[in-house]
Amino acid sequence: MHMVLLIHIAIAISSILVAFYTLFSPTKSRLQASYALTGLTLASGSYLVIAGQSNLLHACISGLAYLTIAYTAIIAAQKKFNFQSVSVSNKD
């Protein structure tokens, strides 16, 4: 079970790093990777709670903080990507 926790932590850290990298240099594939990693983090965290390896209150508070940070970066990156896409298409 410790391996699942380590994988969960690695996915979560990767997710935050990819989300912030995407914020500064957004592409469609990076946005998709951000969404996928965030979903994997949520899924693995849910598994840890269901398997009884994590305190529910602690997991919910940590998960909410994580999702707030990750989705704020992803939403900002999505807006930036959309703006850049519109700007490029208007130049044509």
ABEGO torsion letter per residue (X at the ends): XAAAAAAAAAAAAAAAAAAAAAAABBBAAAAAAAAAAAAAAAAAAAAAAAAGABBAAAAAAAAAAAAAAAAAAAAAAAAAAAAAAAAAAAAX
